[in-house]
């Protein structure tokens, strides 16, 4: 869900996320990276289209996500 900070309105951004736990935005704020506690996946969510893409899987109950800008290329 996106929250409009001016009026508090909620907008659904994406569907199909199961137990989303950790979330971080890309530096350009167009993509959210979300971990799923239940599925063990890291997913990207395009905030303009709502398209959810699996980035990787196989984690054991991930509880967070972080981006190190010095390692990104």
LUMFI-554847 format. One record per atom (N, C-alpha, C): residue number from 0; residue in three letters; x, z, y. Coordinates in steps of 0.001 Angstrom, whole numbers. Layout:
(miro NUM; 'ALA'; (X; Z; Y))
...
// end
This chain:
(miro 0; 'UNK'; (835; 0; -1172))
(miro 0; 'UNK'; (0; 0; 0))
(miro 0; 'UNK'; (884; 0; 1241))
(miro 1; 'UNK'; (459; -745; 2221))
(miro 1; 'UNK'; (1102; -729; 3529))
(miro 1; 'UNK'; (197; 61; 4465))
(miro 2; 'UNK'; (808; 839; 5340))
(miro 2; 'UNK'; (55; 1640; 6298))
(miro 2; 'UNK'; (350; 1129; 7699))
(miro 3; 'UNK'; (-684; 766; 8416))
(miro 3; 'UNK'; (-543; 390; 9822))
(miro 3; 'UNK'; (-401; 1686; 10614))
(miro 4; 'UNK'; (764; 1912; 11184))
(miro 4; 'UNK'; (1028; 3165; 11882))
(miro 4; 'UNK'; (248; 3294; 13190))
(miro 5; 'UNK'; (-306; 2197; 13682))
(miro 5; 'UNK'; (-1105; 2264; 14912))
(miro 5; 'UNK'; (-2505; 2807; 14671))
(miro 6; 'UNK'; (-3106; 2414; 13528))
(miro 6; 'UNK'; (-4490; 2836; 13296))
(miro 6; 'UNK'; (-4738; 3482; 11936))
(miro 7; 'UNK'; (-3709; 3575; 11104))
(miro 7; 'UNK'; (-3840; 4218; 9798))
(miro 7; 'UNK'; (-4468; 3355; 8723))
(miro 8; 'UNK'; (-4735; 2091; 9025))
(miro 8; 'UNK'; (-5363; 1192; 8054))
(miro 8; 'UNK'; (-4419; 934; 6878))
(miro 9; 'UNK'; (-4979; 885; 5663))
(miro 9; 'UNK'; (-4219; 610; 4450))
(miro 9; 'UNK'; (-4454; -822; 4002))
(miro 10; 'UNK'; (-3383; -1490; 3566))
(miro 10; 'UNK'; (-3464; -2847; 3048))
(miro 10; 'UNK'; (-2733; -2895; 1720))
(miro 11; 'UNK'; (-3389; -3445; 697))
(miro 11; 'UNK'; (-2735; -3590; -597))
(miro 11; 'UNK'; (-1673; -4671; -511))
(miro 12; 'UNK'; (-453; -4360; -957))
(miro 12; 'UNK'; (657; -5301; -879))
(miro 12; 'UNK'; (878; -6005; -2212))
(miro 13; 'UNK'; (801; -5259; -3310))
(miro 13; 'UNK'; (1069; -5825; -4632))
(miro 13; 'UNK'; (239; -5096; -5674))
(miro 14; 'UNK'; (62; -5735; -6825))
(miro 14; 'UNK'; (-648; -5117; -7939))
(miro 14; 'UNK'; (224; -5201; -9184))
(miro 15; 'UNK'; (-145; -4458; -10200))
(miro 15; 'UNK'; (542; -4549; -11486))
(miro 15; 'UNK'; (1734; -3629; -11644))
(miro 16; 'UNK'; (2008; -2784; -10670))
(miro 16; 'UNK'; (3119; -1838; -10789))
(miro 16; 'UNK'; (2635; -623; -11568))
(miro 17; 'UNK'; (3362; -262; -12621))
(miro 17; 'UNK'; (2984; 868; -13465))
(miro 17; 'UNK'; (3896; 2047; -13154))
(miro 18; 'UNK'; (3314; 3123; -12656))
(miro 18; 'UNK'; (4043; 4327; -12261))
(miro 18; 'UNK'; (5240; 4020; -11353))
(miro 19; 'UNK'; (5003; 3358; -10229))
(miro 19; 'UNK'; (6125; 3132; -9298))
(miro 19; 'UNK'; (6658; 4467; -8814))
(miro 20; 'UNK'; (7979; 4597; -8770))
(miro 20; 'UNK'; (8571; 5889; -8448))
(miro 20; 'UNK'; (9497; 5780; -7251))
(miro 21; 'UNK'; (10559; 5025; -7386))
(miro 21; 'UNK'; (11505; 4879; -6288))
(miro 21; 'UNK'; (11227; 3600; -5519))
(miro 22; 'UNK'; (11515; 3625; -4229))
(miro 22; 'UNK'; (11266; 2457; -3401))
(miro 22; 'UNK'; (12287; 2404; -2281))
(miro 23; 'UNK'; (12787; 1200; -2022))
(miro 23; 'UNK'; (13683; 981; -887))
(miro 23; 'UNK'; (13424; -424; -356))
(miro 24; 'UNK'; (13601; -605; 938))
(miro 24; 'UNK'; (13410; -1913; 1552))
(miro 24; 'UNK'; (14733; -2644; 1684))
(miro 25; 'UNK'; (14682; -3973; 1591))
(miro 25; 'UNK'; (15866; -4783; 1870))
(miro 25; 'UNK'; (16194; -4650; 3349))
(miro 26; 'UNK'; (17404; -5019; 3730))
(miro 26; 'UNK'; (17833; -4854; 5122))
(miro 26; 'UNK'; (16987; -5677; 6089))
(miro 27; 'UNK'; (16414; -6791; 5623))
(miro 27; 'UNK'; (15558; -7593; 6504))
(miro 27; 'UNK'; (14077; -7193; 6405))
(miro 28; 'UNK'; (13799; -6188; 5607))
(miro 28; 'UNK'; (12459; -5603; 5449))
(miro 28; 'UNK'; (11411; -6590; 4949))
(miro 29; 'UNK'; (11836; -7581; 4162))
(miro 29; 'UNK'; (10887; -8535; 3587))
(miro 29; 'UNK'; (10669; -8300; 2094))
(miro 30; 'UNK'; (11529; -7487; 1493))
(miro 30; 'UNK'; (11453; -7216; 64))
(miro 30; 'UNK'; (11535; -5718; -170))
(miro 31; 'UNK'; (10673; -5228; -1054))
(miro 31; 'UNK'; (10756; -3837; -1495))
(miro 31; 'UNK'; (11302; -3850; -2918))
(miro 32; 'UNK'; (12199; -2950; -3218))
(miro 32; 'UNK'; (12700; -2770; -4576))
(miro 32; 'UNK'; (12087; -1491; -5101))
(miro 33; 'UNK'; (11456; -1587; -6274))
(miro 33; 'UNK'; (10671; -486; -6817))
(miro 33; 'UNK'; (11110; -221; -8246))
(miro 34; 'UNK'; (11276; 1061; -8593))
(miro 34; 'UNK'; (11525; 1412; -9984))
(miro 34; 'UNK'; (10212; 1846; -10615))
(miro 35; 'UNK'; (10057; 1540; -11892))
(miro 35; 'UNK'; (8881; 1947; -12652))
(miro 35; 'UNK'; (9305; 3008; -13658))
(miro 36; 'UNK'; (8811; 4208; -13461))
(miro 36; 'UNK'; (9146; 5327; -14341))
(miro 36; 'UNK'; (8730; 5029; -15778))
(miro 37; 'UNK'; (7559; 4440; -15958))
(miro 37; 'UNK'; (7010; 4217; -17294))
(miro 37; 'UNK'; (7692; 3073; -18034))
(miro 38; 'UNK'; (7944; 1958; -17342))
(miro 38; 'UNK'; (8486; 776; -18023))
(miro 38; 'UNK'; (10006; 704; -18008))
(miro 39; 'UNK'; (10663; 1502; -17159))
(miro 39; 'UNK'; (12118; 1465; -17070))
(miro 39; 'UNK'; (12651; 240; -16352))
(miro 40; 'UNK'; (11831; -368; -15513))
(miro 40; 'UNK'; (12229; -1599; -14816))
(miro 40; 'UNK'; (12570; -1342; -13352))
(miro 41; 'UNK'; (13398; -2238; -12816))
(miro 41; 'UNK'; (13604; -2371; -11385))
(miro 41; 'UNK'; (12968; -3701; -11015))
(miro 42; 'UNK'; (12050; -3665; -10047))
(miro 42; 'UNK'; (11334; -4866; -9656))
(miro 42; 'UNK'; (11502; -5109; -8170))
(miro 43; 'UNK'; (11398; -6375; -7774))
(miro 43; 'UNK'; (11362; -6706; -6350))
(miro 43; 'UNK'; (9942; -7129; -6014))
(miro 44; 'UNK'; (9498; -6757; -4824))
(miro 44; 'UNK'; (8172; -7135; -4342))
(miro 44; 'UNK'; (8354; -7876; -3027))
(miro 45; 'UNK'; (7935; -9135; -3013))
(miro 45; 'UNK'; (7956; -9911; -1773))
(miro 45; 'UNK'; (6819; -9383; -909))
(miro 46; 'UNK'; (7131; -8788; 217))
(miro 46; 'UNK'; (6117; -8132; 1034))
(miro 46; 'UNK'; (5214; -9113; 1769))
(miro 47; 'UNK'; (5593; -10369; 1839))
(miro 47; 'UNK'; (4728; -11366; 2464))
(miro 47; 'UNK'; (3716; -11935; 1475))
(miro 48; 'UNK'; (4149; -12185; 249))
(miro 48; 'UNK'; (3272; -12819; -739))
(miro 48; 'UNK'; (2699; -11841; -1760))
(miro 49; 'UNK'; (3349; -10675; -1934))
(miro 49; 'UNK'; (2915; -9717; -2947))
(miro 49; 'UNK'; (3418; -10038; -4339))
(miro 50; 'UNK'; (4257; -11056; -4470))
(miro 50; 'UNK'; (4786; -11439; -5780))
(miro 50; 'UNK'; (5775; -10390; -6263))
(miro 51; 'UNK'; (5551; -9925; -7504))
(miro 51; 'UNK'; (6415; -8924; -8131))
(miro 51; 'UNK'; (7294; -9631; -9148))
(miro 52; 'UNK'; (8606; -9398; -9070))
(miro 52; 'UNK'; (9569; -10024; -9975))
(miro 52; 'UNK'; (10426; -8947; -10621))
(miro 53; 'UNK'; (10565; -9010; -11952))
(miro 53; 'UNK'; (11469; -8084; -12640))
(miro 53; 'UNK'; (12901; -8434; -12284))
(miro 54; 'UNK'; (13664; -7438; -11847))
(miro 54; 'UNK'; (15084; -7621; -11547))
(miro 54; 'UNK'; (15901; -7264; -12776))
(miro 55; 'UNK'; (15591; -6142; -13386))
(miro 55; 'UNK'; (16274; -5691; -14599))
(miro 55; 'UNK'; (15400; -4677; -15309))
(miro 56; 'UNK'; (15717; -4398; -16567))
(miro 56; 'UNK'; (14942; -3448; -17360))
(miro 56; 'UNK'; (15890; -2652; -18244))
(miro 57; 'UNK'; (15344; -1672; -18935))
(miro 57; 'UNK'; (16140; -906; -19883))
(miro 57; 'UNK'; (16575; 452; -19388))
(miro 58; 'UNK'; (16137; 817; -18191))
(miro 58; 'UNK'; (16464; 2155; -17695))
(miro 58; 'UNK'; (15586; 3184; -18400))
(miro 59; 'UNK'; (16044; 4399; -18474))
(miro 59; 'UNK'; (15275; 5479; -19069))
(miro 59; 'UNK'; (14648; 6306; -17954))
(miro 60; 'UNK'; (13358; 6081; -17708))
(miro 60; 'UNK'; (12580; 6814; -16704))
(miro 60; 'UNK'; (13281; 6884; -15346))
(miro 61; 'UNK'; (13561; 5718; -14729))
(miro 61; 'UNK'; (14236; 5744; -13426))
(miro 61; 'UNK'; (13380; 6434; -12373))
(miro 62; 'UNK'; (14040; 7226; -11538))
(miro 62; 'UNK'; (13311; 8005; -10538))
(miro 62; 'UNK'; (13676; 7634; -9115))
(miro 63; 'UNK'; (14493; 6630; -8935))
(miro 63; 'UNK'; (14879; 6254; -7588))
(miro 63; 'UNK'; (15667; 4968; -7585))
(miro 64; 'UNK'; (15953; 4499; -6381))
(miro 64; 'UNK'; (16723; 3272; -6212))
(miro 64; 'UNK'; (17476; 3388; -4897))
(miro 65; 'UNK'; (18650; 2791; -4849))
(miro 65; 'UNK'; (19452; 2808; -3638))
(miro 65; 'UNK'; (20194; 1490; -3546))
(miro 66; 'UNK'; (20431; 1038; -2341))
(miro 66; 'UNK'; (21195; -186; -2106))
(miro 66; 'UNK'; (22446; 192; -1344))
(miro 67; 'UNK'; (23582; -245; -1837))
(miro 67; 'UNK'; (24845; -15; -1159))
(miro 67; 'UNK'; (25193; -1298; -422))
(miro 68; 'UNK'; (25028; -1313; 907))
(miro 68; 'UNK'; (25247; -2568; 1642))
(miro 68; 'UNK'; (26679; -3078; 1564))
(miro 69; 'UNK'; (27614; -2246; 1240))
(miro 69; 'UNK'; (29004; -2691; 1131))
(miro 69; 'UNK'; (29234; -3483; -153))
(miro 70; 'UNK'; (28352; -3320; -1146))
(miro 70; 'UNK'; (28499; -4025; -2410))
(miro 70; 'UNK'; (27628; -5277; -2492))
(miro 71; 'UNK'; (26679; -5441; -1579))
(miro 71; 'UNK'; (25776; -6595; -1602))
(miro 71; 'UNK'; (26466; -7822; -1035))
(miro 72; 'UNK'; (26212; -8956; -1629))
(miro 72; 'UNK'; (26776; -10214; -1139))
(miro 72; 'UNK'; (25692; -11243; -1046))
// end
